[in-house]
Every structure is written in structure tokens, then in C-alpha cells.
Amino acid sequence: MIPLEETDIRTKELIMTADKYILPVYARPPMVLDHGKGAWVWDIAGQKYLDFTAGIAVNALGHGDEGVVEVMRTQASKILHASNVYHNEWAPPLASLLVTLTQAEGGLGYPANNPAPSPAPGAKVFFANSGSEANEGALKVARKVGKSRGPADGSKSEIVSFESSFHGRTLGSLSVTNNAKYQDPFRPLLPGVKVGKVNKTTGAELEELVNENTCAVILEPIQGEGGVNAADVAWVEKLVTRAREVGAIVIFDEIQCGLYRTGSLWAHSTWPISCQPDIVTMAKPLANGYPIGAVMMRDAVAEVMTAGTHGTTFGGGPLACAVGYHVLSRLSERAFVSHLMETSTYLLGRLEKLSAWYPELVAPKIRGRGMILGLVFKREGDPGRLVELARERGVLLLTAGKDCVRLVPSLNITQAEAGQAVDVIESCLSVME
């Protein structure tokens, strides 16, 4: 990492001001980003970086997208905010697009590649401001369903989550984020949370974990923050089957892996219906960086929610939903998804060669799919070292879990940009070796 004293004067001034006035909850490198275009960003000193973080899997269309900018300009000049006391022009079309795309492409109980999607059963959408808020909303809905399905004493209130998960930092979402680093400073957390292991909790253990007191099971189909760990479809089917047996709501957190990052609308879109959830949560790429989150649930779940049972001041506002509709319309174009997968295939092929060239450093298998990929390391500390070396060479990367470097670039990166990122990774591995 470049020492602060070696940075330019303006950068140093801004970082010193941040140190004085901003709560120190982030460990950030001594650089200040100024602007971006496509997959590239520049700091205020003029240094250019290839951004393979995309705002932590947020900027699906990259930086400075002209279409997004125009939608924001147009809507901001009309109406920014009026609260959910009133309807607005863009929340209904965005909700409709989310549901109809899911009905056509699969997920939430609908089969994949459905040429004539049925309008029933339907689904409902609640708009929030972030992924944490979306998960909070989903947990509240599940708790309310549990009360309606369970005994009068309210005992059907337990929530099942999994090791290495990340669902947010608000108190409820933190309670199901099973990482001691995040949880321990804030205990006691939400009571009644039980923890399993992805792909490993089976048989009698699974039956004990998910029981008659369980109101919700929350799972990331591909864990992002936890290490780009993918849930096995056969294991998910057993989990979902058990949840159905005891009347528990199944929540899939697709905040990082959803909305075409894996190459399909949802990471679970192509899974059998027997593996699919009652609720899916989303956020990050939906408005390409403008804050928005959403909870989409089957009608059979949504029917317990009535006026006043949940709400938000800013969620589902006209600007966020206008941008969301524009972004989702573009992400769902067949040509866009085809380009994404072609670039992903190239990127994956390049990454898979690294373990043969650096066997002491890199594990053989690349985790994830589409544009959420994890390069796995054998030695502790190497992921952080690679991120630091790559940044010094003009490529921005993220760690994930204890052993992984996460690649979550914009979904419209070019093959040349993907190749350049791997070239830099290779040069860093040579130094590390």
C-alpha cells in the first residue's frame, strides 16, 4: 500500500479530513476516486484503474453510462421524492418487469425458459433502499407468516441461516450473517437463529436444524462475501423439501449473485422448481449504483402483509425505480446476456490456467459462474496481498472470505479488459511466488 505521505497534496488533505470527521469503520487505501467511464475509474491524482469490483457487484453497466445518466437527469427534473403516501410513475412498471421476467426466465417457483408463462400464481414486490433492508423486510414477512401458520404461542419464529453467509449489517440481517468478526461486537443479536453448513448439513442434522419452530430459512445460492461458495443443487433440494414439510418460508438472498450476474436472471433460475424459494431479495445492480433494494415474494406469502405492516420513506421512489427499470430492461436483452457469457467463458478459461503455473499459490478450481468468480489461494494472507499488488498495477479487486479473491466486474466488460485484468493478476502472482 502506498504510504499516505507519498500521495499528492489534495488526496492527503481529503483523507486527513475524512479521518477527522468520518466514523472510522472502513479500512481504505490512500486514494480518492474522482470519475469513471465503463470499466475504468480515475482518482483525483489522475491514476487510471481497471475496476473489477464494480462497486462490490453493483455497477452492472459500468461507470458513467449515458443511458443511466439521461434517465436520472430526466426524472430528477420531474419529481425526486413524494414518499409512499402516493403512487409514482415508475414503481409499478419496475415491479411488473421483475415479476414477468421471473415468470418467463425461471425462479420463485416458475420453470426456466417458459415460452408461455402463466399469470398465476402471481408475485408481489416491496421496494427498499438497500440489500440489508431487503433482507430485513424478507425476515419480517417470514416471521408474520410463521405467526399465521404456527401455534398461538408464537413459537414458530426461529430462523435458519448458514456459515460464511453475509446478509447485511442492520441488526436483523447481521443476526443471520454468521461471521464472528461482524457479529461479536454487537451481541446479543436477534434470538432464535440457528446455523447450518452449506452443502454439509444433511440427514438427521438437517431435520433438527429445520423443524416445526422454523419460520424461515435464508440462503445465498452463491455466497459472495463469504468466499464465492456455490450451493449444490441436490443439497438445496433437500433443504427446500424439509422447509416445505414444516411450513417454513425459504428466502434466497440474491443481492450479489442475482440480476444476470451468473448469466441468468437469478442464480436459481435454471434450478428445478423443487429447489426454488418463496422469497428472493435483490439490490446491488438493480439501479447501477443508485440505492435500491427489493423483496419479491409469492402471492401465497404476500397475502399476510396488509396496509401498515411494513413501510419505508424512501424505498421505491420515482428516481430509483426509473433508473431500475432502465437498467433491468437493458440487462435482460438477449444480446447483452450472450456477450456477458462469452466474456465470462474467456475470463474463466484464463483464470483456470493459473493453478498450473502457480501451483504453490493457487487452488485448481475457480469458484462461481458468470461474472461472480473466485480465485482460491492456498496460503493465508495471499488474497489481500494480491489485491494490494494489483491495485499498485492499476487493477481493482476484492477479497472474499479467508482464501479467495473475488472478481465481480461490470457485466458489459470486454474480452480485452478481462484479458488485461488477468495479465496483471499473473504479474502479481509472479511477484508473490
DRENMARZA-321405 format. One record per residue (C-alpha): y, x negated, z negated; residue in three letters. Coordinates in steps of 0.2 Angstrom, whole numbers, m for minus. Last residue first. Example, Ala and Ser with C-alpha at 12.3 -4.5 7.8 and 13.67 -1.06 7.14 Angstrom:
<gutors>
+-------+-------+-------+---------+
|    c2 |    c1 |    c3 | residuo |
+-------+-------+-------+---------+
|    m5 |   m68 |   m36 |     Ser |
|   m22 |   m62 |   m39 |     Ala |
+-------+-------+-------+---------+
</gutors>
This chain:
<gutors>
+-------+-------+-------+---------+
|    c2 |    c1 |    c3 | residuo |
+-------+-------+-------+---------+
|   m83 |   m29 |    29 |     Glu |
|   m67 |   m21 |    24 |     Met |
|   m57 |   m30 |    38 |     Val |
|   m70 |   m25 |    51 |     Ser |
|   m70 |    m7 |    44 |     Leu |
|   m51 |    m7 |    47 |     Cys |
|   m52 |   m11 |    65 |     Ser |
|   m66 |     2 |    67 |     Glu |
|   m55 |    15 |    59 |     Ile |
|   m40 |    10 |    71 |     Val |
|   m51 |    12 |    86 |     Asp |
|   m57 |    29 |    79 |     Val |
|   m40 |    35 |    78 |     Ala |
|   m36 |    29 |    96 |     Gln |
|   m51 |    38 |   103 |     Gly |
|   m46 |    54 |    95 |     Ala |
|   m29 |    52 |   102 |     Glu |
|   m36 |    49 |   119 |     Ala |
|   m48 |    64 |   118 |     Gln |
|   m33 |    75 |   115 |     Thr |
|   m28 |    84 |    99 |     Ile |
|   m27 |   103 |   100 |     Asn |
|   m36 |   107 |    84 |     Leu |
|   m24 |    96 |    74 |     Ser |
|   m33 |    83 |    64 |     Pro |
|   m45 |    86 |    50 |     Val |
|   m55 |    69 |    47 |     Leu |
|   m60 |    67 |    29 |     Arg |
|   m65 |    50 |    22 |     Val |
|   m80 |    52 |    10 |     Cys |
|   m88 |    45 |    m5 |     Asp |
|   m80 |    52 |   m21 |     Lys |
|   m75 |    69 |   m14 |     Gly |
|   m64 |    69 |     1 |     Ala |
|   m52 |    56 |     6 |     Thr |
|   m38 |    59 |    19 |     Leu |
|   m32 |    50 |    35 |     Leu |
|   m16 |    45 |    43 |     Leu |
|   m16 |    32 |    57 |     Val |
|    m2 |    19 |    60 |     Gly |
|   m10 |     3 |    55 |     Arg |
|    m4 |     2 |    37 |     Glu |
|   m10 |    20 |    36 |     Arg |
|   m27 |    15 |    42 |     Ala |
|   m28 |     1 |    29 |     Leu |
|   m24 |    14 |    15 |     Glu |
|   m36 |    27 |    20 |     Val |
|   m50 |    14 |    22 |     Leu |
|   m47 |     8 |     5 |     Arg |
|   m47 |    25 |    m2 |     Gly |
|   m64 |    29 |     6 |     Pro |
|   m71 |    11 |     1 |     Asp |
|   m68 |    14 |   m18 |     Gly |
|   m87 |    17 |   m22 |     Glu |
|   m98 |     9 |    m9 |     Arg |
|  m110 |    18 |     3 |     Lys |
|   m97 |    27 |    13 |     Phe |
|   m98 |    44 |    22 |     Val |
|   m86 |    49 |    37 |     Leu |
|   m83 |    67 |    35 |     Gly |
|   m79 |    79 |    49 |     Leu |
|   m69 |    95 |    50 |     Ile |
|   m64 |    97 |    68 |     Met |
|   m80 |   104 |    75 |     Gly |
|   m94 |   100 |    63 |     Arg |
|   m96 |    93 |    45 |     Gly |
|  m104 |    77 |    39 |     Arg |
|  m107 |    62 |    49 |     Ile |
|  m124 |    55 |    45 |     Lys |
|  m129 |    36 |    45 |     Pro |
|  m119 |    30 |    30 |     Ala |
|  m105 |    17 |    32 |     Val |
|  m102 |     1 |    23 |     Leu |
|  m117 |   m10 |    24 |     Glu |
|  m122 |    m3 |    40 |     Pro |
|  m106 |    m7 |    49 |     Tyr |
|  m110 |    m8 |    67 |     Trp |
|  m125 |     5 |    66 |     Ala |
|  m115 |    16 |    54 |     Ser |
|  m100 |    16 |    66 |     Leu |
|  m109 |    23 |    81 |     Lys |
|  m109 |    41 |    74 |     Glu |
|   m90 |    41 |    73 |     Leu |
|   m88 |    39 |    92 |     Arg |
|  m100 |    53 |    96 |     Gly |
|   m92 |    64 |    84 |     Leu |
|   m75 |    61 |    92 |     Leu |
|   m82 |    65 |   109 |     Tyr |
|   m90 |    80 |   103 |     Thr |
|   m75 |    86 |    94 |     Ser |
|   m64 |    83 |   109 |     Thr |
|   m76 |    95 |   120 |     Glu |
|   m76 |   107 |   105 |     Met |
|   m57 |   109 |   104 |     Leu |
|   m55 |   110 |   123 |     His |
|   m68 |   124 |   123 |     Ser |
|   m59 |   133 |   109 |     Val |
|   m42 |   132 |   118 |     Phe |
|   m49 |   138 |   134 |     Ala |
|   m57 |   153 |   125 |     Arg |
|   m41 |   158 |   118 |     Glu |
|   m43 |   162 |    99 |     Ser |
|   m32 |   148 |    93 |     Leu |
|   m17 |   155 |   104 |     Arg |
|   m18 |   173 |    97 |     Ser |
|   m21 |   166 |    79 |     Leu |
|    m4 |   156 |    81 |     Val |
|     6 |   170 |    87 |     His |
|     0 |   182 |    75 |     Tyr |
|     2 |   170 |    61 |     Gly |
|    20 |   166 |    66 |     Val |
|    25 |   185 |    66 |     Ala |
|    15 |   187 |    50 |     Cys |
|    24 |   173 |    40 |     Ala |
|    41 |   180 |    47 |     Leu |
|    38 |   198 |    43 |     Pro |
|    32 |   196 |    25 |     Gly |
|    13 |   197 |    22 |     Gly |
|    15 |   189 |     4 |     Gly |
|    32 |   188 |    m3 |     Phe |
|    33 |   199 |   m17 |     Thr |
|    14 |   201 |   m20 |     Thr |
|     3 |   215 |   m25 |     Gly |
|   m13 |   221 |   m33 |     His |
|   m20 |   237 |   m42 |     Thr |
|    m3 |   246 |   m39 |     Gly |
|    m9 |   258 |   m25 |     Ala |
|   m28 |   258 |   m24 |     Thr |
|   m42 |   245 |   m23 |     Met |
|   m59 |   251 |   m26 |     Val |
|   m61 |   256 |    m7 |     Glu |
|   m59 |   238 |    m2 |     Ala |
|   m77 |   233 |    m6 |     Val |
|   m85 |   246 |     5 |     Ala |
|   m72 |   243 |    18 |     Asp |
|   m77 |   225 |    20 |     Arg |
|   m65 |   212 |    14 |     Met |
|   m52 |   201 |    22 |     Met |
|   m41 |   191 |    10 |     Val |
|   m26 |   182 |    17 |     Ala |
|   m15 |   167 |    14 |     Gly |
|     2 |   162 |    21 |     Ile |
|    15 |   148 |    20 |     Pro |
|    22 |   142 |    36 |     Tyr |
|    12 |   127 |    41 |     Gly |
|     3 |   132 |    57 |     Asn |
|     3 |   151 |    52 |     Ala |
|   m15 |   154 |    50 |     Leu |
|   m19 |   135 |    48 |     Pro |
|   m21 |   134 |    29 |     Lys |
|   m24 |   152 |    23 |     Ala |
|   m41 |   161 |    23 |     Met |
|   m52 |   171 |    11 |     Thr |
|   m68 |   180 |    17 |     Val |
|   m75 |   195 |     7 |     Ile |
|   m92 |   204 |     8 |     Asp |
|  m101 |   188 |    14 |     Pro |
|  m113 |   184 |    28 |     Gln |
|  m131 |   176 |    26 |     Cys |
|  m141 |   192 |    31 |     Ser |
|  m129 |   194 |    46 |     Ile |
|  m137 |   179 |    53 |     Pro |
|  m125 |   164 |    55 |     Trp |
|  m114 |   162 |    70 |     Thr |
|   m98 |   167 |    62 |     Ser |
|  m101 |   158 |    46 |     His |
|   m89 |   144 |    49 |     Ala |
|   m77 |   157 |    54 |     Trp |
|   m68 |   160 |    71 |     Leu |
|   m80 |   147 |    79 |     Ser |
|   m77 |   129 |    84 |     Gly |
|   m78 |   122 |    66 |     Thr |
|   m59 |   123 |    64 |     Arg |
|   m59 |   140 |    73 |     Tyr |
|   m50 |   150 |    59 |     Leu |
|   m61 |   144 |    44 |     Gly |
|   m66 |   127 |    37 |     Cys |
|   m51 |   124 |    25 |     Gln |
|   m47 |   142 |    18 |     Ile |
|   m65 |   148 |    22 |     Glu |
|   m69 |   153 |     5 |     Asp |
|   m84 |   165 |     7 |     Phe |
|   m85 |   178 |    m7 |     Ile |
|  m101 |   187 |   m10 |     Val |
|   m99 |   203 |   m21 |     Ile |
|  m113 |   205 |   m34 |     Ala |
|  m124 |   221 |   m33 |     Gly |
|  m139 |   213 |   m42 |     Val |
|  m151 |   213 |   m26 |     Glu |
|  m136 |   209 |   m15 |     Arg |
|  m132 |   193 |   m24 |     Ala |
|  m150 |   188 |   m23 |     Arg |
|  m150 |   190 |    m4 |     Thr |
|  m134 |   181 |    m2 |     Val |
|  m141 |   166 |   m11 |     Leu |
|  m157 |   166 |    m2 |     Lys |
|  m148 |   167 |    15 |     Glu |
|  m136 |   153 |     9 |     Val |
|  m151 |   142 |     7 |     Trp |
|  m158 |   145 |    24 |     Ala |
|  m140 |   142 |    31 |     Val |
|  m138 |   125 |    23 |     Asp |
|  m121 |   124 |    15 |     Ala |
|  m110 |   110 |    23 |     Ala |
|  m103 |    96 |    12 |     Asn |
|   m86 |    89 |    18 |     Val |
|   m84 |    79 |     2 |     Gly |
|   m77 |    91 |   m12 |     Gly |
|   m60 |    93 |    m4 |     Glu |
|   m68 |   101 |    11 |     Gly |
|   m84 |   110 |     6 |     Gln |
|   m91 |   118 |    21 |     Ile |
|   m98 |   136 |    19 |     Pro |
|   m86 |   137 |     4 |     Glu |
|   m94 |   148 |    m9 |     Leu |
|   m89 |   161 |   m22 |     Ile |
|  m102 |   173 |   m30 |     Val |
|   m95 |   188 |   m39 |     Ala |
|   m99 |   202 |   m51 |     Cys |
|  m114 |   193 |   m60 |     Thr |
|  m120 |   202 |   m76 |     Asn |
|  m136 |   208 |   m67 |     Glu |
|  m140 |   190 |   m62 |     Asn |
|  m135 |   176 |   m51 |     Val |
|  m138 |   160 |   m61 |     Leu |
|  m155 |   165 |   m68 |     Glu |
|  m162 |   171 |   m51 |     Glu |
|  m156 |   155 |   m43 |     Leu |
|  m164 |   144 |   m57 |     Glu |
|  m180 |   154 |   m54 |     Ala |
|  m181 |   150 |   m36 |     Gly |
|  m166 |   139 |   m29 |     Thr |
|  m151 |   129 |   m35 |     Thr |
|  m152 |   114 |   m23 |     Lys |
|  m142 |   119 |    m6 |     Asn |
|  m126 |   119 |   m16 |     Val |
|  m128 |   117 |   m34 |     Lys |
|  m124 |   130 |   m47 |     Gly |
|  m110 |   134 |   m59 |     Val |
|  m107 |   149 |   m71 |     Lys |
|   m90 |   156 |   m74 |     Val |
|   m89 |   169 |   m88 |     Gly |
|   m73 |   164 |   m96 |     Pro |
|   m57 |   159 |   m86 |     Leu |
|   m51 |   142 |   m92 |     Leu |
|   m50 |   134 |  m110 |     Pro |
|   m46 |   121 |  m104 |     Arg |
|   m31 |   115 |   m94 |     Phe |
|   m33 |    96 |   m94 |     Pro |
|   m52 |    97 |   m91 |     Asp |
|   m51 |   107 |   m75 |     Gln |
|   m44 |    96 |   m61 |     Tyr |
|   m53 |    80 |   m66 |     Lys |
|   m68 |    89 |   m72 |     Ala |
|   m71 |    96 |   m54 |     Asn |
|   m79 |   113 |   m53 |     Asn |
|   m66 |   124 |   m45 |     Thr |
|   m71 |   141 |   m51 |     Val |
|   m59 |   140 |   m66 |     Ser |
|   m46 |   132 |   m55 |     Leu |
|   m45 |   148 |   m44 |     Ser |
|   m42 |   158 |   m60 |     Gly |
|   m29 |   147 |   m67 |     Leu |
|   m20 |   143 |   m51 |     Thr |
|   m26 |   126 |   m44 |     Arg |
|   m36 |   131 |   m29 |     Gly |
|   m54 |   134 |   m23 |     His |
|   m62 |   117 |   m23 |     Phe |
|   m80 |   116 |   m24 |     Ser |
|   m90 |   100 |   m29 |     Ser |
|  m102 |   110 |   m40 |     Glu |
|  m104 |   128 |   m36 |     Phe |
|   m97 |   145 |   m41 |     Ser |
|  m104 |   160 |   m49 |     Val |
|   m93 |   173 |   m58 |     Ile |
|   m97 |   184 |   m73 |     Glu |
|   m89 |   201 |   m75 |     Ser |
|  m103 |   214 |   m75 |     Lys |
|  m102 |   215 |   m94 |     Ser |
|   m88 |   228 |   m93 |     Gly |
|   m95 |   239 |  m107 |     Asp |
|   m96 |   254 |   m96 |     Ala |
|  m111 |   247 |   m86 |     Pro |
|  m109 |   239 |   m69 |     Gly |
|  m104 |   245 |   m52 |     Arg |
|   m86 |   251 |   m54 |     Ser |
|   m82 |   237 |   m66 |     Lys |
|   m90 |   224 |   m54 |     Gly |
|   m80 |   231 |   m40 |     Val |
|   m64 |   228 |   m51 |     Lys |
|   m70 |   210 |   m54 |     Arg |
|   m74 |   207 |   m36 |     Ala |
|   m56 |   213 |   m31 |     Val |
|   m49 |   201 |   m44 |     Lys |
|   m59 |   187 |   m38 |     Leu |
|   m53 |   190 |   m20 |     Ala |
|   m35 |   191 |   m25 |     Gly |
|   m36 |   174 |   m35 |     Glu |
|   m45 |   167 |   m19 |     Asn |
|   m30 |   172 |    m8 |     Ala |
|   m18 |   166 |   m21 |     Glu |
|   m26 |   149 |   m21 |     Ser |
|   m26 |   149 |    m2 |     Gly |
|    m7 |   153 |    m1 |     Ser |
|     6 |   166 |     1 |     Asn |
|    m4 |   182 |     1 |     Ala |
|    m9 |   195 |    14 |     Phe |
|   m22 |   208 |    10 |     Phe |
|   m34 |   213 |    24 |     Val |
|   m46 |   228 |    26 |     Lys |
|   m62 |   229 |    35 |     Ala |
|   m71 |   243 |    45 |     Gly |
|   m89 |   249 |    46 |     Pro |
|   m87 |   255 |    59 |     Ala |
|   m76 |   250 |    75 |     Pro |
|   m92 |   244 |    84 |     Ser |
|   m90 |   228 |    94 |     Pro |
|   m95 |   230 |   112 |     Ala |
|   m99 |   212 |   118 |     Pro |
|  m104 |   206 |   101 |     Asn |
|  m104 |   187 |   102 |     Asn |
|  m109 |   184 |    84 |     Ala |
|  m115 |   199 |    73 |     Pro |
|  m103 |   208 |    61 |     Tyr |
|  m107 |   207 |    42 |     Gly |
|   m91 |   198 |    37 |     Leu |
|   m93 |   186 |    52 |     Gly |
|   m95 |   187 |    71 |     Gly |
|   m85 |   185 |    87 |     Glu |
|   m81 |   203 |    92 |     Ala |
|   m79 |   211 |    74 |     Gln |
|   m71 |   195 |    67 |     Thr |
|   m58 |   196 |    82 |     Leu |
|   m55 |   214 |    78 |     Thr |
|   m52 |   211 |    59 |     Val |
|   m40 |   197 |    61 |     Leu |
|   m31 |   205 |    75 |     Leu |
|   m29 |   221 |    66 |     Ser |
|   m22 |   212 |    51 |     Ala |
|   m10 |   202 |    62 |     Leu |
|    m4 |   218 |    71 |     Pro |
|    m1 |   227 |    54 |     Pro |
|     8 |   213 |    46 |     Ala |
|    20 |   210 |    61 |     Trp |
|    33 |   225 |    61 |     Glu |
|    36 |   227 |    43 |     Asn |
|    31 |   241 |    31 |     His |
|    42 |   244 |    15 |     Tyr |
|    41 |   241 |    m3 |     Val |
|    31 |   226 |     2 |     Asn |
|    46 |   215 |     1 |     Ser |
|    61 |   215 |    14 |     Ala |
|    61 |   197 |    20 |     His |
|    66 |   187 |    35 |     Leu |
|    73 |   200 |    47 |     Ile |
|    80 |   199 |    64 |     Lys |
|    87 |   181 |    66 |     Ser |
|    72 |   174 |    57 |     Ala |
|    60 |   183 |    69 |     Gln |
|    67 |   175 |    84 |     Thr |
|    69 |   157 |    77 |     Arg |
|    52 |   158 |    69 |     Met |
|    44 |   164 |    85 |     Val |
|    53 |   150 |    95 |     Glu |
|    47 |   137 |    83 |     Val |
|    29 |   142 |    84 |     Val |
|    30 |   142 |   103 |     Gly |
|    38 |   125 |   104 |     Glu |
|    26 |   117 |    93 |     Asp |
|    35 |   104 |    82 |     Gly |
|    19 |    97 |    74 |     His |
|     1 |   101 |    78 |     Gly |
|    m6 |   117 |    84 |     Leu |
|   m19 |   118 |    70 |     Ala |
|    m6 |   111 |    57 |     Asn |
|   m15 |   116 |    41 |     Val |
|   m31 |   105 |    39 |     Ala |
|   m23 |    95 |    25 |     Ile |
|    m5 |    94 |    33 |     Gly |
|   m13 |    89 |    49 |     Ala |
|   m23 |    75 |    41 |     Thr |
|   m27 |    65 |    57 |     Phe |
|    m9 |    62 |    60 |     Asp |
|    m6 |    47 |    72 |     Leu |
|     9 |    38 |    64 |     Tyr |
|    26 |    32 |    70 |     Lys |
|    37 |    21 |    59 |     Gln |
|    56 |    26 |    62 |     Gly |
|    62 |    22 |    45 |     Ala |
|    64 |    40 |    41 |     Ile |
|    45 |    43 |    44 |     Asp |
|    38 |    48 |    61 |     Trp |
|    24 |    60 |    64 |     Val |
|    11 |    62 |    79 |     Trp |
|    m2 |    75 |    83 |     Ala |
|    10 |    86 |    92 |     Gly |
|    28 |    81 |    88 |     Lys |
|    33 |    76 |    71 |     Gly |
|    49 |    73 |    60 |     His |
|    56 |    64 |    45 |     Asp |
|    41 |    59 |    34 |     Leu |
|    46 |    48 |    19 |     Val |
|    35 |    33 |    15 |     Met |
|    31 |    24 |    m2 |     Pro |
|    13 |    32 |    m3 |     Pro |
|    11 |    47 |   m14 |     Arg |
|     2 |    50 |   m30 |     Ala |
|     7 |    68 |   m34 |     Tyr |
|    10 |    77 |   m51 |     Val |
|    26 |    68 |   m55 |     Pro |
|    37 |    83 |   m58 |     Leu |
|    52 |    80 |   m46 |     Ile |
|    69 |    74 |   m53 |     Tyr |
|    69 |    56 |   m57 |     Lys |
|    54 |    50 |   m47 |     Asp |
|    60 |    60 |   m32 |     Ala |
|    77 |    52 |   m33 |     Thr |
|    69 |    35 |   m33 |     Met |
|    58 |    40 |   m18 |     Ile |
|    74 |    46 |    m9 |     Leu |
|    84 |    30 |   m13 |     Glu |
|    69 |    19 |    m8 |     Lys |
|    67 |    28 |     9 |     Thr |
|    85 |    26 |    12 |     Arg |
|    85 |     7 |     8 |     Ile |
|    70 |     2 |    19 |     Asp |
|    53 |    m2 |    10 |     Thr |
|    49 |   m19 |     3 |     Glu |
|    54 |   m14 |   m15 |     Glu |
|    42 |     1 |   m14 |     Leu |
|    27 |   m10 |   m12 |     Pro |
|    17 |    m6 |     4 |     Ile |
|     0 |     0 |     0 |     Met |
+-------+-------+-------+---------+
</gutors>
